[in-house]
Amino acid sequence: MTTAHLILMVAAFVFSIGALTFFMKRSAVVALMGVELMLNGVNLILVEAGQLHHNAQGTSLVLFVILVAAAEAALALSIFVILYRKYGTLTLENYRSLKG
Amino acid sequence: MNAVLNEAPSIFMWIASAFAVFFSCVVYWSNNPIACAVALMGTLFSTAALYFAIGNYFIGAVQILVYAGAIAVLFVFIVMLLDLKPHKLRSLPGQGAYLSFVTIVAAGLAALLFCTLAKTPSEEAGTAFQLSAKNYSEYFLSHYQVAFQAAGLLVFAAILGAIQLARGHFGKKENT
């Protein structure tokens, strides 16, 4: 097994655990942590692909992913604070009234 | 293929990978939100260690500064601010179906990645590839100028949105 294989396996595992966390957890904050884990797995694959092809494309995309993740986390956590003030909980089941 | 990536993993890489896998499992299995947030931070640090190990020091530093240093700390801050209780973090029922679905997705993703890796041209095998901040910034600002500006606008919009949300005017009537 080479380092490339090891990193690919770790990336696939981290992405899958992130997906599982996003689908399974009741709390909105922990579901968002699952999204961050998924993005982290994608970042690993992008960096490795860039290294394999000897260019900076993968690394550039990773920088954009990190930037989007930071903006997303800041906005999502602000929205969670508003939702907590309004509903008194962050359990996703209690937000069914938002469906309209 | 990159020299480091084509070699057998070092002990450091095995340890960093094991920590990444372990901490990501803790994020899923723990019912304590603080433990989840700290485990997320551990996963991000372990991933940064992997970046350092394969020679991409710039992204490793950015990962520690932005991801682990800002985003994960923001998670810890929000969890402590809202005082989330562990019993509300239990998983939803019907876990078996999701578990099997995610296992299939993980296996398919790993197989697809391995097939892609097998087809990667290896004519540059053995040559070291170090991506320094200097040549990376030259590449980034010459190929992604427009996207970089758009990303700056996105961050600006996110800051404005977060400030507006934090002021707490949403859902309240204006007192005139």
Interface residues (C-beta under 8 A of the other chain):
Chain A: M1 T2 T3 A4 H5 L6 I7 L8 M9 V10 A11 A12 F13 V14 F15 S16 I17 G18 A19 L20 T21 F23 M24 K25 R26 S27 V29 V30 L32 M33 G34 E36 L37 N40 N43 L44 I45 V47 E48 G50 Q51 L52 H53 H54 N55 A56 Q57 T59 S60 V62 L63 F64 I66 L67 V68 A69 A70 A71 E72 A73 A74 L75 L77 S78 I79 F80 V81 I82 Y84 R85 K86 T89 L90 T91
Chain B: M1 N2 V4 L5 N6 E7 A8 P9 S10 M13 W14 S17 A20 V21 S24 C25 V27 Y28 P33 C36 A37 L40 T43 L44 T47 L50 Y51 A53 I54 G55 N56 F58 I59 V62 Q63 V66 Y67 A70 I71 A72 L74 F75 I78 V79 L81 L82 L84 K88 L89 R90 S91 L92 Q95 Y98 L99 V102 T103 V105 A106 L109 A110 L113 F114 L117 T120 E124 T127 F129 L131 N135 Y136 Y139 F140 H143 Y144 A147 A151 L154 V155 A157 A158 I159 G161 A162 L165 A166 G168 F170 G171
